[in-house]
Amino acid sequence: MPEVAFAGRSNVGKSSLVNALTGRKTLARVSNAPGRTRQLNFFTLGGRLMLVDLPGYGYAKAPRSEAKRWTDLAEAYLRGRPNLRRVCLLVDARRGVGESDREVMAKLDAAAVPYQAVLTKCDKLSQAQLAQLTEALELELAGHGAAAPRTLATSARTPSGIAELRADLAAISRDWRSAGDSDTVPPL
């Protein structure tokens, strides 16, 4: 079945977004402490789509050796997963794109893994700030071959943007199902 992975810095809201998308508050474990997710967590949606909550990159309240181990695990997953149809690259709207995000974008481009920028915590910004950030991010992404041209703005608290992201993920599932029973997953 097709997989969609959620990647981003520690504490960007990956687990919260998985919970908001599924309508379940405790499906993915959420914490205020950076580095709570330390393994790949797979959640199946009715046998149609698999959501993958990845450990965050960057700062974590954990020993460096342990953080490096789970970062290496996430990178290996992103490089070599044939069913991976898209990575949702989460960016905290309050912080914007950081150097670690740019490094991940370059790695995804090099591996030809399709990804889409998803702004999180958008309820913390004014509409004008959000529009300016979205425009700047889309301009930056235009130079990345594997990036989707559209950036989604979401909030797990207010469910802003959740319906749009659900619709995008449903399209991935529909495309896969329309391919029939073959082992080949159609491109996005």
N, CA and C of each residue as an Amber inpcrd file, in Angstrom:
protein
   564
   0.8480000  -1.1710000   0.0000000   0.0000000   0.0000000   0.0000000
   0.8940000   1.2340000   0.0000000   0.4240000   2.3430000  -0.5370000
   1.2450000   3.5470000  -0.6030000   1.4850000   4.1320000   0.7900000
   2.6540000   4.7540000   0.9370000   3.0280000   5.3510000   2.2080000
   3.2650000   6.8460000   2.0390000   2.8870000   7.5930000   3.0620000
   3.1680000   9.0190000   3.1450000   3.8740000   9.2330000   4.4700000
   5.0770000   9.7960000   4.4100000   5.8790000  10.0060000   5.6140000
   5.8160000  11.4670000   6.0360000   5.8910000  11.6820000   7.3340000
   5.8970000  13.0200000   7.9100000   7.2690000  13.2660000   8.5120000
   8.0040000  14.1970000   7.8990000   9.3610000  14.5160000   8.3240000
   9.4260000  15.9770000   8.7430000  10.3700000  16.3020000   9.6040000
  10.5550000  17.6860000  10.0280000  11.4160000  17.7400000  11.2700000
  11.7380000  18.9590000  11.6600000  12.5400000  19.1500000  12.8650000
  11.7990000  18.6000000  14.0840000  12.5540000  18.3520000  15.1310000
  11.9580000  17.9270000  16.3940000  10.9660000  18.9810000  16.8630000
   9.8230000  18.5290000  17.3260000   8.7750000  19.3770000  17.8920000
   8.0740000  20.2670000  16.8660000   8.1330000  19.8920000  15.5780000
   7.4550000  20.6750000  14.5460000   5.9550000  20.3710000  14.4940000
   5.5620000  19.2290000  15.0650000   4.1500000  18.8660000  15.0910000
   3.7860000  17.6830000  14.2140000   4.7350000  16.7990000  13.9420000
   4.4630000  15.6390000  13.0840000   3.4000000  14.7350000  13.6940000
   3.5850000  14.3470000  14.9370000   2.6240000  13.4530000  15.5940000
   1.2720000  14.1340000  15.7620000   1.2710000  15.4080000  16.0970000
   0.0050000  16.1470000  16.2330000  -0.7380000  16.1900000  14.9070000
  -0.0120000  16.3520000  13.8140000  -0.6550000  16.3930000  12.5020000
  -1.2270000  15.0290000  12.1340000  -0.5030000  13.9560000  12.4270000
  -1.0370000  12.6060000  12.1840000  -2.3390000  12.4300000  12.9610000
  -2.3550000  12.8610000  14.2250000  -3.5730000  12.7500000  15.0310000
  -4.7120000  13.5740000  14.4360000  -4.4200000  14.7920000  14.0030000
  -5.4620000  15.6520000  13.4210000  -6.0120000  15.0490000  12.1280000
  -5.1300000  14.4890000  11.3060000  -5.5690000  13.8930000  10.0350000
  -6.4680000  12.6840000  10.2550000  -6.1850000  11.9200000  11.2870000
  -6.9570000  10.6980000  11.5370000  -8.1480000  10.9380000  12.4540000
  -8.2200000  12.1310000  13.0540000  -9.3150000  12.4220000  13.9720000
  -9.2020000  11.6820000  15.2910000  -7.9990000  11.2390000  15.6140000
  -7.7640000  10.5160000  16.8730000  -6.7010000  11.2530000  17.6620000
  -7.0180000  11.6580000  18.8650000  -6.1260000  12.5020000  19.6600000
  -4.9160000  11.7700000  20.2180000  -4.9970000  10.4620000  20.3420000
  -3.9080000   9.7400000  20.9860000  -3.3060000   8.6450000  20.1150000
  -3.5470000   8.6880000  18.8160000  -2.9820000   7.6570000  17.9390000
  -1.4560000   7.7440000  17.9550000  -0.9230000   8.9110000  17.6270000
   0.5230000   9.1260000  17.6700000   0.8480000   9.8400000  18.9770000
   1.8830000   9.4000000  19.6280000   2.2580000   9.9660000  20.9240000
   2.8170000  11.3720000  20.7440000   2.2630000  12.3270000  21.4760000
   2.6320000  13.7360000  21.3730000   3.3030000  14.1630000  22.6640000
   4.3110000  15.0320000  22.5330000   5.0120000  15.5390000  23.7030000
   5.5260000  16.9480000  23.4320000   5.6860000  17.7270000  24.4790000
   6.3080000  19.0460000  24.3480000   7.8270000  18.9510000  24.3110000
   8.3690000  17.8180000  24.7360000   9.8240000  17.6340000  24.7490000
  10.3050000  17.2040000  23.3670000  11.2750000  17.9120000  22.8060000
  11.8040000  17.5220000  21.4940000  12.4490000  16.1420000  21.5470000
  12.1780000  15.3350000  20.5350000  12.8140000  14.0280000  20.4400000
  12.0290000  12.8990000  21.0620000  10.7310000  13.0550000  21.2350000
   9.9220000  11.9880000  21.8270000   9.7710000  10.8170000  20.8580000
   9.5450000  11.0990000  19.5710000   9.4290000  10.0310000  18.5750000
  10.8420000   9.5720000  18.2240000  11.1330000   8.3060000  18.5030000
  12.4910000   7.7970000  18.3230000  12.5690000   6.5950000  17.3960000
  11.4560000   6.2810000  16.7480000  11.4290000   5.1800000  15.7960000
  10.4400000   5.5260000  14.6980000  10.3800000   4.6960000  13.6850000
   9.4000000   4.8970000  12.6270000   8.0770000   4.3200000  13.1140000
   7.0290000   5.1220000  13.1030000   5.7190000   4.6660000  13.5430000
   4.7840000   4.6280000  12.3350000   4.2240000   3.4460000  12.0540000
   3.3640000   3.2220000  10.8990000   1.9090000   3.1410000  11.3540000
   1.0460000   3.8710000  10.6340000  -0.3840000   3.8640000  10.9260000
  -1.1270000   3.5960000   9.6340000  -1.8840000   2.4850000   9.5880000
  -2.6300000   2.1610000   8.3830000  -4.0090000   2.8120000   8.4380000
  -4.4400000   3.3130000   7.3080000  -5.7540000   3.9390000   7.2050000
  -6.6450000   3.0500000   6.3480000  -7.3180000   2.1300000   6.9960000
  -8.2820000   1.2680000   6.3230000  -7.7030000   0.4270000   5.2010000
  -6.4310000   0.0760000   5.2580000  -5.8240000  -0.7220000   4.2070000
  -5.6320000   0.0310000   2.9020000  -5.7970000   1.3470000   2.9280000
  -5.6870000   2.1550000   1.7080000  -4.4380000   3.0080000   1.6630000
  -3.9380000   3.3960000   2.8410000  -2.8070000   4.3090000   2.9130000
  -2.1070000   4.1040000   4.2430000  -0.7900000   4.2010000   4.2200000
   0.0090000   4.0720000   5.4240000   0.6380000   5.4280000   5.7220000
   0.3990000   5.9470000   6.9260000   1.0520000   7.1670000   7.3760000
   2.2560000   6.7670000   8.2190000   3.3730000   7.4520000   8.0130000
   4.6010000   7.1160000   8.7250000   5.0860000   8.3600000   9.4660000
   5.0960000   8.2740000  10.7810000   5.5520000   9.3530000  11.6520000
   7.0380000   9.1080000  11.9210000   7.8800000   9.9910000  11.3880000
   9.3290000   9.8270000  11.5130000   9.8720000  10.5870000  12.7160000
  11.0060000  10.1460000  13.2580000  11.6640000  10.9420000  14.2980000
  12.0920000  12.2860000  13.7100000  12.1020000  13.2940000  14.5490000
  12.5260000  14.6170000  14.0960000  14.0300000  14.7250000  13.9820000
  14.4610000  15.7360000  13.2490000  15.8970000  16.0170000  13.1600000
  16.1730000  17.3260000  13.8780000  17.4360000  17.5330000  14.2130000
  17.8030000  18.7250000  14.9700000  17.8550000  18.4090000  16.4490000
  17.6030000  19.3990000  17.2640000  17.7140000  19.2710000  18.7120000
  16.7440000  18.2290000  19.2650000  17.2300000  17.4570000  20.2350000
  16.3770000  16.4930000  20.9390000  16.9010000  16.3350000  22.3590000
  15.9960000  16.0660000  23.2890000  16.3930000  15.8020000  24.6690000
  16.7730000  14.3230000  24.7640000  17.9370000  14.0170000  24.2170000
  18.4400000  12.6420000  24.2040000  19.9450000  12.7030000  23.9440000
  20.6610000  11.6510000  24.2960000  22.0930000  11.6210000  23.9760000
  22.3080000  11.7240000  22.4620000  23.3710000  12.4000000  22.0640000
  23.6520000  12.5900000  20.6260000  23.7330000  11.2810000  19.8690000
  24.3440000  10.2680000  20.4750000  24.4910000   8.9870000  19.7810000
  23.1230000   8.3720000  19.4840000  22.1960000   8.5090000  20.4200000
  20.8560000   7.9650000  20.1990000  20.1130000   8.7720000  19.1290000
  20.2270000  10.0940000  19.1860000  19.5790000  10.9470000  18.1790000
  20.1450000  10.6530000  16.7950000  21.4500000  10.4220000  16.7020000
  22.0670000  10.0960000  15.4140000  21.5370000   8.7680000  14.8910000
  21.3550000   7.8050000  15.7820000  20.8550000   6.4910000  15.3760000
  19.4680000   6.6070000  14.7500000  18.5520000   7.3470000  15.3860000
  17.2100000   7.4380000  14.8230000  17.1650000   8.3560000  13.6080000
  18.0820000   9.3250000  13.5170000  18.1700000  10.1430000  12.3040000
  18.6440000   9.2890000  11.1330000  19.6510000   8.4490000  11.3710000
  20.1380000   7.5400000  10.3240000  19.0380000   6.5770000   9.8780000
  18.2460000   6.0910000  10.8240000  17.1360000   5.1890000  10.5070000
  16.1250000   5.8860000   9.5890000  15.7610000   7.1140000   9.9310000
  14.7960000   7.8690000   9.1140000  15.3550000   8.1300000   7.7220000
  16.6310000   8.4910000   7.6300000  17.2370000   8.7620000   6.3240000
  17.2840000   7.5070000   5.4630000  17.5980000   6.3650000   6.0650000
  17.6200000   5.1020000   5.3150000  16.2230000   4.7770000   4.8020000
  15.2080000   5.0050000   5.6190000  13.8320000   4.7820000   5.1900000
  13.5030000   5.6650000   3.9870000  13.8300000   6.9340000   4.0630000
  13.4890000   7.8800000   2.9980000  14.2060000   7.5720000   1.6880000
  15.3930000   6.9980000   1.7560000  16.1670000   6.6920000   0.5460000
  15.7020000   5.4220000  -0.1590000  15.1900000   4.4610000   0.5930000
  15.0120000   3.1520000  -0.0260000  13.6560000   2.5180000   0.1340000
  12.6120000   3.2790000   0.1070000  11.2810000   2.7020000   0.3250000
  10.4690000   2.7640000  -0.9530000  10.2630000   1.6460000  -1.6330000
   9.5570000   1.6740000  -2.9120000   8.0950000   2.1340000  -2.8200000
   7.4170000   1.8970000  -1.6980000   6.0130000   2.2990000  -1.5680000
   5.8410000   3.7370000  -1.1000000   6.9400000   4.4180000  -0.8410000
   6.8560000   5.8030000  -0.3770000   6.4340000   6.6990000  -1.5270000
   5.2310000   7.2360000  -1.4310000   4.6780000   8.0590000  -2.5110000
   4.9400000   9.5420000  -2.2920000   5.0400000   9.9660000  -1.0300000
   5.2700000  11.3810000  -0.7490000   5.7910000  11.5490000   0.6700000
   6.5960000  12.5670000   0.8350000   7.0190000  13.0070000   2.1560000
   6.3650000  14.3580000   2.3930000   5.6950000  14.4800000   3.4960000
   5.2000000  15.7840000   3.9240000   6.3030000  16.3690000   4.7960000
   6.9720000  17.3850000   4.2790000   8.0690000  18.0280000   4.9980000
   7.4680000  19.1550000   5.8200000   7.3800000  18.9360000   7.1180000
   6.7260000  19.8870000   7.9990000   7.6870000  20.9980000   8.4180000
   7.1810000  22.2260000   8.3500000   7.9470000  23.4130000   8.7120000
   7.1060000  24.2090000   9.7010000   7.6650000  24.4990000  10.8580000
   6.9720000  25.3090000  11.8650000   6.8290000  26.7300000  11.3270000
   5.6050000  27.1890000  11.1640000   5.3540000  28.5070000  10.5750000
   5.9760000  29.6250000  11.4020000   6.1480000  29.4080000  12.6860000
   6.7360000  30.4510000  13.5400000   8.2310000  30.5920000  13.3060000
   8.8710000  29.5390000  12.8350000  10.3270000  29.5390000  12.6760000
  10.7750000  29.6450000  11.2190000   9.9380000  29.1820000  10.3010000
  10.3160000  29.1910000   8.8910000  11.2870000  28.0680000   8.5650000
  11.8070000  28.0900000   7.3550000  12.7180000  27.0450000   6.8860000
  14.0930000  27.2720000   7.4920000  14.6450000  26.2260000   8.0650000
  15.9760000  26.2860000   8.6520000  16.9830000  25.5370000   7.7930000
  18.2370000  25.6420000   8.1680000  19.2940000  24.9740000   7.4100000
  19.1010000  23.4600000   7.4090000  18.6430000  22.8930000   8.5320000
  18.4230000  21.4420000   8.5710000  17.2970000  21.0430000   7.6160000
  16.2780000  21.8990000   7.4560000  15.2130000  21.6210000   6.4850000
  15.7770000  21.6350000   5.0640000  16.6390000  22.6000000   4.7890000
  17.2510000  22.6930000   3.4550000  18.1180000  21.4640000   3.1570000
  18.8020000  20.9560000   4.1590000  19.6110000  19.7390000   3.9780000
  18.7120000  18.5590000   3.6230000  17.5750000  18.4430000   4.2950000
  16.6390000  17.3510000   4.0070000  16.0700000  17.5150000   2.5990000
  15.7300000  18.7450000   2.2160000  15.2220000  18.9830000   0.8570000
  16.2440000  18.5330000  -0.1800000  17.5100000  18.8590000   0.0390000
  18.5600000  18.4690000  -0.9050000  18.6750000  16.9470000  -0.9870000
  18.5700000  16.2710000   0.1540000  18.6410000  14.8070000   0.1600000
  17.4430000  14.1900000  -0.5580000  16.2620000  14.7480000  -0.3420000
  15.0690000  14.2340000  -1.0220000  15.1570000  14.4830000  -2.5280000
  15.6600000  15.6560000  -2.9270000  15.8660000  15.9410000  -4.3500000
  16.8340000  14.9300000  -4.9590000  17.9590000  14.6840000  -4.2700000
  18.9910000  13.7750000  -4.7840000  18.4520000  12.3540000  -4.9180000
  17.5810000  11.9500000  -3.9940000  17.0100000  10.5980000  -4.0320000
  15.7460000  10.5310000  -4.8900000  15.3190000  11.6660000  -5.4660000
  14.1050000  11.7630000  -6.2860000  12.8710000  11.2920000  -5.5200000
  12.7950000  11.6730000  -4.2530000  11.6330000  11.3500000  -3.4190000
  10.7060000  12.5600000  -3.4200000   9.4760000  12.4150000  -3.9280000
   8.5580000  13.5590000  -3.9700000   8.1830000  14.0350000  -2.5620000
   8.1900000  15.3450000  -2.3960000   7.8130000  15.8930000  -1.0980000
   7.0110000  17.1700000  -1.2700000   6.2580000  17.4690000  -0.2300000
   5.4280000  18.6600000  -0.2040000   5.6550000  19.3650000   1.1170000
   5.9030000  20.6660000   1.0580000   6.0590000  21.4510000   2.2750000
   4.6910000  21.6510000   2.9120000   4.6450000  21.4300000   4.2200000
   3.4210000  21.6150000   4.9860000   3.7790000  22.4850000   6.1860000
   3.2380000  23.6740000   6.2150000   3.4540000  24.5630000   7.3520000
   2.5700000  24.1090000   8.5040000   3.1280000  24.0660000   9.7030000
   2.3780000  23.6830000  10.8940000   2.2720000  24.8800000  11.8340000
   1.3730000  24.7700000  12.7730000   1.1720000  25.7980000  13.8110000
   0.8170000  27.1550000  13.2050000   0.0790000  27.1240000  12.1020000
  -0.2750000  28.3490000  11.3840000  -1.2430000  29.2260000  12.1520000
  -1.9100000  28.6570000  13.1510000  -2.8050000  29.4640000  13.9780000
  -2.0400000  30.4990000  14.8000000  -0.7400000  30.3880000  14.8580000
   0.0970000  31.3190000  15.6260000   0.4610000  32.5680000  14.8310000
   0.1350000  32.6020000  13.5190000   0.4920000  33.7330000  12.6670000
  -0.7480000  34.4730000  12.1850000  -0.5600000  35.7450000  11.8430000
  -1.6490000  36.4880000  11.2020000  -1.7600000  36.0030000   9.7580000
  -2.8750000  36.3010000   9.1160000  -3.0660000  35.9060000   7.7200000
  -2.0010000  36.5370000   6.8230000  -1.6330000  37.7870000   7.0970000
  -0.6100000  38.4670000   6.2930000   0.7470000  37.7920000   6.4620000
   1.1120000  37.4510000   7.6900000   2.3830000  36.7600000   7.9370000
   2.3970000  35.3990000   7.2520000   1.2860000  34.6880000   7.3400000
   1.1920000  33.3650000   6.7290000   1.3000000  33.4590000   5.2130000
   0.6440000  34.4290000   4.6090000   0.7180000  34.6040000   3.1530000
   2.1530000  34.9210000   2.7210000   2.8320000  35.7620000   3.4690000
   4.2110000  36.1270000   3.1420000   5.1400000  34.9180000   3.2710000
   4.9880000  34.1420000   4.3360000   5.8080000  32.9530000   4.5410000
   5.5470000  31.9190000   3.4510000   4.2840000  31.7010000   3.1130000
   3.9300000  30.7220000   2.0730000   4.5350000  31.1170000   0.7350000
   4.4340000  32.3790000   0.3830000   4.9980000  32.8540000  -0.8830000
   6.5160000  32.6700000  -0.9190000   7.1930000  33.0270000   0.1660000
   8.6490000  32.8830000   0.2240000   9.0580000  31.4100000   0.1290000
   8.3270000  30.5340000   0.8000000   8.6440000  29.1070000   0.7700000
   8.4130000  28.5270000  -0.6180000   7.3270000  28.9050000  -1.2650000
   7.0620000  28.3960000  -2.6110000   8.1060000  28.8790000  -3.6080000
   8.5970000  30.0960000  -3.4360000   9.6960000  30.5850000  -4.2960000
  10.9530000  29.7530000  -4.0800000  11.2560000  29.4550000  -2.8290000
  12.4390000  28.6390000  -2.5330000  12.2850000  27.2220000  -3.0890000
  11.0930000  26.6530000  -2.9720000  10.8600000  25.2840000  -3.4350000
  10.8790000  25.1670000  -4.9550000  10.6730000  26.2700000  -5.6550000
  10.6800000  26.2280000  -7.1240000  12.0080000  25.7280000  -7.6690000
  13.0670000  25.8770000  -6.9240000  14.3740000  25.3990000  -7.3550000
  14.6690000  23.9620000  -6.9670000  13.6950000  23.2660000  -6.4110000
  13.8930000  21.8780000  -5.9620000  13.0730000  20.9430000  -6.8400000
  13.7560000  20.0150000  -7.5060000  13.1190000  19.1310000  -8.4790000
  12.0770000  18.1890000  -7.9260000  12.2260000  17.7380000  -6.6860000
  11.2870000  16.7560000  -6.1370000  10.1530000  17.4030000  -5.3490000
  10.1920000  18.7190000  -5.1980000   9.1980000  19.4170000  -4.3770000
   7.9150000  19.6880000  -5.1520000   6.7930000  19.5130000  -4.4690000
   5.4960000  19.8990000  -5.0340000   5.4420000  21.4250000  -5.0550000
   4.7820000  21.9910000  -6.0420000   4.7700000  23.4490000  -6.1590000
   3.9130000  24.1640000  -5.1160000   2.9820000  23.4410000  -4.4970000
   2.0520000  24.0730000  -3.5650000   2.4220000  23.7460000  -2.1290000
   2.4070000  24.7580000  -1.2880000   2.6410000  24.6020000   0.1410000
   1.3010000  24.6350000   0.8570000   1.1060000  23.7030000   1.7640000
  -0.1300000  23.6780000   2.5490000   0.1210000  24.2890000   3.9180000
  -0.8280000  25.0670000   4.3970000  -0.7550000  25.6750000   5.7230000
  -1.7500000  24.9700000   6.6220000  -1.2780000  24.4530000   7.7650000
  -2.1400000  23.6690000   8.6460000  -2.0120000  24.1100000  10.0990000
  -2.9890000  23.6880000  10.8640000  -2.9530000  23.8180000  12.3150000
  -3.6690000  22.6050000  12.8920000  -2.9840000  21.8610000  13.7240000
  -3.6150000  20.7030000  14.3590000  -4.6100000  21.1440000  15.4300000
  -4.4640000  22.3410000  15.9460000  -5.3580000  22.8420000  16.9970000
  -6.6910000  23.3410000  16.4460000  -6.6540000  24.0710000  15.3370000
  -7.8740000  24.7040000  14.8320000  -8.4980000  23.9590000  13.6630000
  -8.0170000  22.8540000  13.2600000  -8.0120000  22.0680000  12.0440000
  -7.9320000  22.8200000  10.7190000  -7.3360000  24.0120000  10.7290000
  -7.1240000  24.7590000   9.4930000  -6.1850000  23.9760000   8.5720000
  -6.5890000  23.7810000   7.3270000  -5.7790000  23.0990000   6.3320000
  -5.8250000  21.5860000   6.3980000  -6.4410000  21.0360000   7.4120000
  -6.4700000  19.5710000   7.5710000  -7.2860000  18.9280000   6.4560000
  -8.4180000  19.5040000   6.1080000  -9.2500000  18.9420000   5.0320000
  -8.5030000  18.9380000   3.7040000  -7.7460000  19.9870000   3.4320000
  -6.9830000  20.0560000   2.1800000  -5.9020000  18.9780000   2.1430000
  -5.2050000  18.8020000   3.2600000  -4.1740000  17.7640000   3.3050000
  -4.7980000  16.3780000   3.2020000  -5.9190000  16.1640000   3.8600000
  -6.6200000  14.8760000   3.7330000  -6.9780000  14.5990000   2.2770000
  -7.4540000  15.6240000   1.5640000  -7.8300000  15.4540000   0.1560000
  -6.6100000  15.0760000  -0.6850000  -5.4780000  15.7060000  -0.4340000
  -4.2550000  15.3550000  -1.1620000  -3.8560000  13.9060000  -0.8950000
  -3.9420000  13.4830000   0.3590000  -3.5750000  12.1120000   0.7140000
  -4.5780000  11.1100000   0.1360000  -5.8420000  11.4790000   0.1020000
  -6.8600000  10.6040000  -0.4970000  -6.5860000  10.4070000  -1.9800000
  -6.0930000  11.4390000  -2.6510000  -5.7670000  11.3160000  -4.0780000
  -4.6430000  10.3100000  -4.2870000  -3.6790000  10.2930000  -3.3890000
  -2.5890000   9.3130000  -3.4850000  -3.1590000   7.9090000  -3.3550000
  -4.0500000   7.7180000  -2.4100000  -4.6730000   6.4180000  -2.2020000
  -5.5150000   6.0090000  -3.4100000  -6.2930000   6.9470000  -3.9550000
  -7.1240000   6.6450000  -5.1350000  -6.2620000   6.2590000  -6.3340000
  -5.1690000   6.9960000  -6.5460000  -4.2780000   6.6780000  -7.6650000
  -3.7160000   5.2740000  -7.5310000  -3.3650000   4.8930000  -6.3310000
  -2.8110000   3.5710000  -6.0930000  -3.8690000   2.4980000  -6.3410000
  -5.0760000   2.7210000  -5.8050000  -6.1490000   1.7230000  -5.9710000
  -6.5640000   1.5910000  -7.4230000  -6.5250000   2.6840000  -8.1720000
  -6.9390000   2.6100000  -9.5720000  -5.9430000   1.8330000 -10.4280000
  -4.7610000   1.5690000  -9.8840000  -3.7670000   0.7900000 -10.6050000
  -4.1060000  -0.7030000 -10.5770000  -5.1180000  -1.0710000  -9.8040000
  -5.5350000  -2.4750000  -9.7590000  -4.7480000  -3.2510000  -8.7400000
  -4.6320000  -4.5360000  -8.9650000  -3.9640000  -5.4100000  -8.0220000
  -2.4840000  -5.5770000  -8.3110000  -1.9550000  -4.8250000  -9.2400000
  -0.5400000  -4.9940000  -9.5640000   0.3240000  -4.4960000  -8.4210000
   1.5660000  -4.9200000  -8.3990000   2.5100000  -4.4820000  -7.3770000
   3.0850000  -3.1160000  -7.7070000   2.7630000  -2.5980000  -8.8510000
   3.3150000  -1.3160000  -9.2680000   2.4180000  -0.1820000  -8.7750000
   3.0250000   0.7770000  -8.1050000   2.2850000   1.9340000  -7.6280000
   2.4880000   3.0490000  -8.6290000   1.4070000   3.6730000  -9.1320000
   1.5670000   4.7250000 -10.1240000   2.2530000   5.9450000  -9.5410000
   2.9500000   6.7080000 -10.3760000   3.5990000   7.9190000  -9.8680000
   2.5720000   8.9670000  -9.4630000   3.0060000   9.9010000  -8.6160000
   2.1000000  10.9770000  -8.1950000   1.7760000  11.8930000  -9.3230000
